[in-house]
Amino acid sequence: MKAPVNAQSCRFDFTAITQLYCNGSCGTWGGGEGCQQADANAFCKLKLGNAAAVATTFQVSSAAAAPGICCPGSGVESNCVTLGAFVNRGVVLSVSVNDTNLLASHGSGSVVTNVVCAVP
């Protein structure tokens, strides 16, 4: 289920991905370490395909045995596919996805999940 390309828009589709890895130093999606609002916002930017998107609510949980967005820029974990940066969506870090099991490739570290996204 790695971010497939939508046939009509020719854009990567992150809507079915439910978790973004942001444990420790992997929480640099929007600034400092660990899972925080900026990481949830980056997840929403990818999910909605809009650089102005923000997370109105989100939860921090342990990684699950499901597809997810990998530690930014690494792409070295097993089963992570590097897609590159999505500058047009406001995400300048390299994005990688694990299309089967983020827990297996990253361990039980923290993820942002259950994001509710909006474009103000």
N, CA and C atoms as an extended XYZ file, in Angstrom:
360
Properties=species:S:1:pos:R:3:atomname:S:1:resname:S:1:resid:I:1 pbc="F F F"
N         0.819       -1.178        0.000 N   MET     1
C         0.000        0.000        0.000 CA  MET     1
C         0.867        1.248        0.000 C   MET     1
N         2.111        1.144       -0.473 N   LYS     2
C         2.944        2.340       -0.487 CA  LYS     2
C         2.260        3.423       -1.297 C   LYS     2
N         2.350        4.601       -0.861 N   ALA     3
C         1.750        5.753       -1.513 CA  ALA     3
C         1.618        5.547       -3.015 C   ALA     3
N         0.506        4.974       -3.458 N   PRO     4
C         0.341        4.740       -4.889 CA  PRO     4
C         0.125        6.047       -5.632 C   PRO     4
N         0.343        5.986       -6.907 N   VAL     5
C         0.099        7.157       -7.738 CA  VAL     5
C        -1.350        7.115       -8.182 C   VAL     5
N        -2.065        8.187       -7.935 N   ASN     6
C        -3.448        8.302       -8.357 CA  ASN     6
C        -3.468        8.449       -9.876 C   ASN     6
N        -4.141        7.545      -10.549 N   ALA     7
C        -4.151        7.517      -12.015 CA  ALA     7
C        -4.729        8.790      -12.626 C   ALA     7
N        -5.679        9.427      -11.943 N   GLN     8
C        -6.307       10.631      -12.497 CA  GLN     8
C        -5.465       11.880      -12.287 C   GLN     8
N        -4.774       11.959      -11.157 N   SER     9
C        -4.019       13.177      -10.872 CA  SER     9
C        -2.514       13.011      -11.052 C   SER     9
N        -2.041       11.756      -11.216 N   CYS    10
C        -0.608       11.470      -11.339 CA  CYS    10
C         0.166       11.967      -10.117 C   CYS    10
N        -0.457       11.929       -8.943 N   ARG    11
C         0.179       12.366       -7.699 CA  ARG    11
C         0.207       11.214       -6.715 C   ARG    11
N         1.221       11.205       -5.847 N   PHE    12
C         1.265       10.180       -4.811 CA  PHE    12
C         0.091       10.367       -3.859 C   PHE    12
N        -0.494        9.270       -3.463 N   ASP    13
C        -1.674        9.268       -2.603 CA  ASP    13
C        -1.312        8.684       -1.245 C   ASP    13
N        -1.256        9.525       -0.229 N   PHE    14
C        -0.905        9.105        1.125 CA  PHE    14
C        -2.138        8.912        2.008 C   PHE    14
N        -3.335        8.978        1.455 N   THR    15
C        -4.541        8.956        2.282 CA  THR    15
C        -4.726        7.651        3.046 C   THR    15
N        -4.238        6.532        2.543 N   ALA    16
C        -4.426        5.241        3.223 CA  ALA    16
C        -3.335        4.954        4.249 C   ALA    16
N        -2.307        5.781        4.320 N   ILE    17
C        -1.235        5.579        5.301 CA  ILE    17
C        -1.665        6.214        6.614 C   ILE    17
N        -1.556        5.453        7.703 N   THR    18
C        -2.121        5.898        8.975 CA  THR    18
C        -1.102        6.314       10.028 C   THR    18
N         0.202        6.193        9.726 N   GLN    19
C         1.190        6.546       10.756 CA  GLN    19
C         2.442        7.152       10.133 C   GLN    19
N         3.030        8.101       10.867 N   LEU    20
C         4.255        8.777       10.464 CA  LEU    20
C         5.251        8.603       11.596 C   LEU    20
N         6.391        7.991       11.311 N   TYR    21
C         7.401        7.714       12.340 CA  TYR    21
C         8.114        8.999       12.730 C   TYR    21
N         8.143        9.292       14.033 N   CYS    22
C         8.753       10.535       14.517 CA  CYS    22
C         9.449       10.333       15.860 C   CYS    22
N         9.907        9.120       16.117 N   ASN    23
C        10.568        8.785       17.371 CA  ASN    23
C        11.945        9.454       17.459 C   ASN    23
N        12.240       10.086       18.588 N   GLY    24
C        13.565       10.659       18.818 CA  GLY    24
C        14.013       11.591       17.717 C   GLY    24
N        15.219       11.335       17.170 N   SER    25
C        15.769       12.204       16.132 CA  SER    25
C        15.034       12.077       14.809 C   SER    25
N        14.122       11.121       14.691 N   CYS    26
C        13.301       11.004       13.475 CA  CYS    26
C        12.147       12.000       13.493 C   CYS    26
N        11.970       12.708       14.577 N   GLY    27
C        10.889       13.684       14.691 CA  GLY    27
C        11.280       15.043       14.176 C   GLY    27
N        11.997       15.085       13.073 N   THR    28
C        12.478       16.362       12.545 CA  THR    28
C        11.660       16.850       11.363 C   THR    28
N        10.474       16.303       11.193 N   TRP    29
C         9.631       16.701       10.059 CA  TRP    29
C         9.349       18.189       10.075 C   TRP    29
N         9.234       18.754       11.266 N   GLY    30
C         8.917       20.168       11.329 CA  GLY    30
C         9.777       20.929       12.306 C   GLY    30
N        10.853       20.327       12.777 N   GLY    31
C        11.702       21.042       13.721 CA  GLY    31
C        12.422       20.120       14.669 C   GLY    31
N        12.099       20.226       15.960 N   GLY    32
C        12.804       19.500       17.002 CA  GLY    32
C        12.571       18.003       17.001 C   GLY    32
N        13.178       17.338       17.977 N   GLU    33
C        13.075       15.890       18.082 CA  GLU    33
C        11.762       15.456       18.709 C   GLU    33
N        11.376       14.209       18.418 N   GLY    34
C        10.170       13.641       18.989 CA  GLY    34
C         8.927       14.050       18.227 C   GLY    34
N         7.838       13.392       18.552 N   CYS    35
C         6.564       13.651       17.870 CA  CYS    35
C         5.909       14.908       18.426 C   CYS    35
N         5.529       15.806       17.538 N   GLN    36
C         4.969       17.092       17.941 CA  GLN    36
C         4.029       17.612       16.860 C   GLN    36
N         3.447       18.759       17.095 N   GLN    37
C         2.500       19.361       16.163 CA  GLN    37
C         3.087       19.501       14.760 C   GLN    37
N         4.339       19.932       14.675 N   ALA    38
C         4.956       20.132       13.359 CA  ALA    38
C         5.036       18.832       12.567 C   ALA    38
N         5.251       17.707       13.242 N   ASP    39
C         5.289       16.406       12.565 CA  ASP    39
C         3.895       16.037       12.057 C   ASP    39
N         2.895       16.269       12.884 N   ALA    40
C         1.515       15.999       12.477 CA  ALA    40
C         1.126       16.890       11.296 C   ALA    40
N         1.588       18.137       11.307 N   ASN    41
C         1.311       19.037       10.189 CA  ASN    41
C         1.943       18.518        8.903 C   ASN    41
N         3.189       18.033        8.980 N   ALA    42
C         3.862       17.479        7.798 CA  ALA    42
C         3.080       16.286        7.260 C   ALA    42
N         2.567       15.451        8.154 N   PHE    43
C         1.763       14.295        7.754 CA  PHE    43
C         0.519       14.770        7.001 C   PHE    43
N        -0.130       15.811        7.499 N   CYS    44
C        -1.321       16.347        6.825 CA  CYS    44
C        -0.980       16.943        5.463 C   CYS    44
N         0.157       17.618        5.359 N   LYS    45
C         0.570       18.185        4.077 CA  LYS    45
C         0.686       17.079        3.028 C   LYS    45
N         1.254       15.922        3.433 N   LEU    46
C         1.379       14.791        2.520 CA  LEU    46
C         0.017       14.193        2.203 C   LEU    46
N        -0.791       13.993        3.239 N   LYS    47
C        -2.098       13.349        3.046 CA  LYS    47
C        -3.033       14.178        2.163 C   LYS    47
N        -3.034       15.505        2.368 N   LEU    48
C        -3.941       16.361        1.607 CA  LEU    48
C        -3.311       16.912        0.328 C   LEU    48
N        -1.980       16.765        0.197 N   GLY    49
C        -1.315       17.296       -0.982 CA  GLY    49
C        -1.345       18.806       -1.028 C   GLY    49
N        -1.293       19.438        0.162 N   ASN    50
C        -1.446       20.884        0.244 CA  ASN    50
C        -0.458       21.441        1.265 C   ASN    50
N         0.389       22.364        0.847 N   ALA    51
C         1.412       22.937        1.716 CA  ALA    51
C         0.833       23.735        2.878 C   ALA    51
N        -0.423       24.124        2.802 N   ALA    52
C        -1.052       24.899        3.876 CA  ALA    52
C        -1.763       24.015        4.907 C   ALA    52
N        -1.802       22.715        4.680 N   ALA    53
C        -2.547       21.804        5.570 CA  ALA    53
C        -1.932       21.759        6.964 C   ALA    53
N        -2.800       21.603        7.961 N   VAL    54
C        -2.387       21.465        9.360 CA  VAL    54
C        -3.199       20.353       10.011 C   VAL    54
N        -2.649       19.828       11.087 N   ALA    55
C        -3.372       18.828       11.872 CA  ALA    55
C        -4.156       19.548       12.960 C   ALA    55
N        -5.472       19.365       12.966 N   THR    56
C        -6.280       19.981       14.017 CA  THR    56
C        -6.249       19.127       15.274 C   THR    56
N        -6.133       17.813       15.109 N   THR    57
C        -5.918       16.900       16.229 CA  THR    57
C        -5.070       15.737       15.728 C   THR    57
N        -4.378       15.080       16.665 N   PHE    58
C        -3.578       13.898       16.349 CA  PHE    58
C        -3.263       13.171       17.647 C   PHE    58
N        -2.787       11.942       17.513 N   GLN    59
C        -2.352       11.166       18.669 CA  GLN    59
C        -0.922       10.704       18.439 C   GLN    59
N        -0.209       10.482       19.530 N   VAL    60
C         1.117        9.877       19.489 CA  VAL    60
C         0.964        8.491       20.075 C   VAL    60
N         1.443        7.506       19.339 N   SER    61
C         1.288        6.113       19.731 CA  SER    61
C         2.556        5.363       19.383 C   SER    61
N         2.588        4.066       19.669 N   SER    62
C         3.697        3.204       19.259 CA  SER    62
C         3.448        2.727       17.840 C   SER    62
N         4.527        2.550       17.086 N   ALA    63
C         4.413        2.070       15.709 CA  ALA    63
C         3.632        0.763       15.671 C   ALA    63
N         2.813        0.614       14.650 N   ALA    64
C         1.979       -0.576       14.475 CA  ALA    64
C         2.452       -1.375       13.265 C   ALA    64
N         2.030       -2.603       13.208 N   ALA    65
C         2.351       -3.493       12.081 CA  ALA    65
C         1.427       -3.157       10.917 C   ALA    65
N         1.629       -1.981       10.350 N   ALA    66
C         0.803       -1.470        9.258 CA  ALA    66
C         1.678       -0.534        8.423 C   ALA    66
N         1.219       -0.149        7.232 N   PRO    67
C         1.993        0.787        6.409 CA  PRO    67
C         2.219        2.106        7.135 C   PRO    67
N         3.341        2.761        6.823 N   GLY    68
C         3.616        4.044        7.438 CA  GLY    68
C         4.720        4.803        6.741 C   GLY    68
N         4.879        6.064        7.129 N   ILE    69
C         5.940        6.909        6.606 CA  ILE    69
C         7.158        6.717        7.499 C   ILE    69
N         8.283        6.383        6.870 N   CYS    70
C         9.522        6.045        7.574 CA  CYS    70
C        10.223        7.281        8.129 C   CYS    70
N        11.227        7.029        8.946 N   CYS    71
C        12.093        8.077        9.479 CA  CYS    71
C        12.567        8.944        8.310 C   CYS    71
N        12.452       10.277        8.403 N   PRO    72
C        12.738       11.125        7.245 CA  PRO    72
C        14.175       11.040        6.749 C   PRO    72
N        14.286       10.967        5.450 N   GLY    73
C        15.582       11.032        4.813 CA  GLY    73
C        16.416        9.779        4.862 C   GLY    73
N        16.031        8.796        5.661 N   SER    74
C        16.887        7.625        5.818 CA  SER    74
C        16.752        6.672        4.640 C   SER    74
N        15.582        6.142        4.415 N   GLY    75
C        15.361        5.217        3.326 CA  GLY    75
C        16.193        3.958        3.402 C   GLY    75
N        16.947        3.773        4.493 N   VAL    76
C        17.830        2.614        4.600 CA  VAL    76
C        17.179        1.453        5.334 C   VAL    76
N        16.093        1.720        6.039 N   GLU    77
C        15.423        0.634        6.752 CA  GLU    77
C        14.868       -0.356        5.739 C   GLU    77
N        14.837       -1.602        6.145 N   SER    78
C        14.287       -2.614        5.245 CA  SER    78
C        12.840       -2.283        4.922 C   SER    78
N        12.480       -2.521        3.708 N   ASN    79
C        11.113       -2.346        3.222 CA  ASN    79
C        10.649       -0.900        3.140 C   ASN    79
N        11.556        0.072        3.164 N   CYS    80
C        11.174        1.467        2.956 CA  CYS    80
C        11.541        1.863        1.536 C   CYS    80
N        10.602        2.490        0.865 N   VAL    81
C        10.810        2.943       -0.503 CA  VAL    81
C        10.935        4.461       -0.485 C   VAL    81
N        12.055        4.970       -0.960 N   THR    82
C        12.287        6.410       -0.968 CA  THR    82
C        11.550        7.055       -2.134 C   THR    82
N        10.747        8.071       -1.811 N   LEU    83
C         9.976        8.797       -2.819 CA  LEU    83
C        10.568       10.162       -3.108 C   LEU    83
N        11.374       10.687       -2.177 N   GLY    84
C        11.974       12.013       -2.335 CA  GLY    84
C        11.202       13.080       -1.592 C   GLY    84
N        11.629       14.317       -1.770 N   ALA    85
C        10.971       15.454       -1.118 CA  ALA    85
C         9.699       15.831       -1.868 C   ALA    85
N         8.774       16.428       -1.154 N   PHE    86
C         7.513       16.892       -1.738 CA  PHE    86
C         7.388       18.391       -1.466 C   PHE    86
N         8.296       19.147       -2.055 N   VAL    87
C         8.377       20.581       -1.815 CA  VAL    87
C         7.065       21.274       -2.157 C   VAL    87
N         6.409       20.829       -3.224 N   ASN    88
C         5.135       21.449       -3.601 CA  ASN    88
C         4.050       21.206       -2.560 C   ASN    88
N         4.256       20.233       -1.685 N   ARG    89
C         3.315       19.976       -0.595 CA  ARG    89
C         3.828       20.550        0.721 C   ARG    89
N         4.963       21.228        0.696 N   GLY    90
C         5.513       21.838        1.898 CA  GLY    90
C         6.369       20.914        2.740 C   GLY    90
N         6.810       19.785        2.178 N   VAL    91
C         7.654       18.830        2.908 CA  VAL    91
C         8.991       18.748        2.187 C   VAL    91
N        10.032       19.332        2.805 N   VAL    92
C        11.330       19.414        2.142 CA  VAL    92
C        12.237       18.225        2.448 C   VAL    92
N        11.905       17.437        3.461 N   LEU    93
C        12.697       16.253        3.779 CA  LEU    93
C        12.327       15.123        2.833 C   LEU    93
N        13.269       14.223        2.612 N   SER    94
C        13.000       13.067        1.759 CA  SER    94
C        12.015       12.124        2.448 C   SER    94
N        10.981       11.747        1.733 N   VAL    95
C         9.924       10.891        2.263 CA  VAL    95
C        10.136        9.462        1.779 C   VAL    95
N        10.053        8.524        2.726 N   SER    96
C        10.099        7.096        2.409 CA  SER    96
C         8.885        6.448        3.045 C   SER    96
N         8.373        5.399        2.422 N   VAL    97
C         7.236        4.685        2.989 CA  VAL    97
C         7.553        3.202        3.119 C   VAL    97
N         6.982        2.610        4.144 N   ASN    98
C         6.992        1.162        4.298 CA  ASN    98
C         5.569        0.737        3.993 C   ASN    98
N         5.397       -0.024        2.937 N   ASP    99
C         4.036       -0.321        2.492 CA  ASP    99
C         3.417       -1.542        3.148 C   ASP    99
N         4.108       -2.143        4.122 N   THR   100
C         3.521       -3.307        4.784 CA  THR   100
C         3.556       -3.237        6.307 C   THR   100
N         4.741       -2.933        6.899 N   ASN   101
C         4.879       -3.091        8.342 CA  ASN   101
C         5.936       -2.146        8.902 C   ASN   101
N         5.533       -0.955        9.306 N   LEU   102
C         6.458        0.030        9.868 CA  LEU   102
C         7.083       -0.477       11.161 C   LEU   102
N         6.350       -1.218       11.951 N   LEU   103
C         6.859       -1.777       13.199 CA  LEU   103
C         8.066       -2.681       12.937 C   LEU   103
N         7.995       -3.514       11.924 N   ALA   104
C         9.084       -4.448       11.615 CA  ALA   104
C        10.356       -3.729       11.192 C   ALA   104
N        10.228       -2.622       10.478 N   SER   105
C        11.422       -1.926        9.996 CA  SER   105
C        11.961       -0.899       10.971 C   SER   105
N        11.126       -0.385       11.883 N   HIS   106
C        11.551        0.697       12.765 CA  HIS   106
C        11.498        0.363       14.254 C   HIS   106
N        10.836       -0.695       14.623 N   GLY   107
C        10.643       -0.986       16.041 CA  GLY   107
C         9.438       -0.245       16.584 C   GLY   107
N         9.248       -0.351       17.883 N   SER   108
C         8.020        0.160       18.500 CA  SER   108
C         8.086        1.623       18.912 C   SER   108
N         8.932        2.409       18.257 N   GLY   109
C         9.040        3.829       18.575 CA  GLY   109
C         7.759        4.593       18.310 C   GLY   109
N         7.790        5.872       18.600 N   SER   110
C         6.606        6.727       18.511 CA  SER   110
C         6.261        7.120       17.077 C   SER   110
N         4.960        7.218       16.840 N   VAL   111
C         4.419        7.674       15.562 CA  VAL   111
C         3.294        8.665       15.822 C   VAL   111
N         3.062        9.528       14.837 N   VAL   112
C         1.870       10.356       14.814 CA  VAL   112
C         0.813        9.541       14.081 C   VAL   112
N        -0.368        9.466       14.650 N   THR   113
C        -1.446        8.710       14.032 CA  THR   113
C        -2.778        9.409       14.308 C   THR   113
N        -3.831        8.924       13.718 N   ASN   114
C        -5.178        9.488       13.904 CA  ASN   114
C        -5.219       10.992       13.688 C   ASN   114
N        -4.549       11.446       12.610 N   VAL   115
C        -4.554       12.870       12.323 CA  VAL   115
C        -5.888       13.298       11.708 C   VAL   115
N        -6.335       14.444       12.117 N   VAL   116
C        -7.464       15.093       11.488 CA  VAL   116
C        -6.885       16.344       10.853 C   VAL   116
N        -6.992       16.424        9.549 N   CYS   117
C        -6.326       17.482        8.785 CA  CYS   117
C        -7.311       18.509        8.262 C   CYS   117
N        -6.816       19.723        8.133 N   ALA   118
C        -7.617       20.809        7.574 CA  ALA   118
C        -6.710       21.780        6.833 C   ALA   118
N        -7.307       22.538        5.930 N   VAL   119
C        -6.601       23.625        5.267 CA  VAL   119
C        -7.274       24.910        5.718 C   VAL   119
N        -6.556       25.690        6.535 N   PRO   120
C        -7.164       26.923        7.054 CA  PRO   120
C        -7.483       27.932        5.977 C   PRO   120
